[in-house]
Every structure is written in C-alpha cells, then in structure tokens.
Amino acid sequence: MRKKITTGTNWENQVGYSRAVRVDNHVFVAGTTATAPSGQLVGKGDAYEQTRQILRNIASALEAAGATLNDVVRTRIFVTDISEWEAVGKAHGEVFGSIQPASTMVEVSRLIHPDMIVEIEVDALISDPE
C-alpha cells in the first residue's frame, strides 16, 4: 500500500512530488525547509531557528503518515554553510537526542531559495504499523 502525504503547495504539483510517502511501515519525508504554514520562511539567516521549524514541519508530515519522530531511523541534513553545523546540530539534538537516528550532514552550494540555509529529509520505520 502506497499513501502520499501532500501539503497542497504549488511546488508539489509543479515538480511532481509528495511531502511524504508511506509504503507499508516505511515513511519517507522529502527534503523539508523552514516554511511556516503561511508559506513564509522562518528564521532568515538563522540556522538554528530554520532547523527547529524544519523539524516541526517533518513532525507534521510524519503524523499525517501515521508515524512520529520516534520512528525516524535516518536524517539527511543539507546546509549551505557547514560552519553552522553546531547550531543545526543543537536543534537536531534537541529533537533526536534520545532517538539517535543515523544521520548525515553535508554542505551544498545552495538550496531552492537563497534565504534557505538548511534542508532536512528523513526516513522512518513504524515499529507497530496500523
């Protein structure tokens, strides 16, 4: 069974992707940025605040797929300035400190918008599927 989770943004239809996809007990959350429900960027120039908003957005996508942050087994973090790793890591650790998923952080030259400095995607494995 394949379940697509969408947020209704124009990007999803234009690019042809889903915010998240659940297949059986696996959930894959697409690269997520620090946008508020209004569509506005949260934390311009602040890697810590962007990461916090991203993780809230990921939690919402996981919930819509029937999962939680506790089900996350892998995170992939993309930053435009690797020197911000401590700020990003702090926010990541506040959420995943006890969960400790496998994680990767890499520097990229840029993201889809110049004010976006962090993007995160996650994979989750629901241990007790519905």
Secondary structure, 3 states (H helix, E strand, C coil): CEEEECCCCHHHHHHHCCCEEEECCEEEEEEECCECCCCCECCCCCHHHHHHHHHHHHHHHHHHCCCCHHHEEEEEEEECCHHHHHHHHHHHHHHHCCCCCEEEEEECCCCCCCCCCEEEEEEEECCCCC
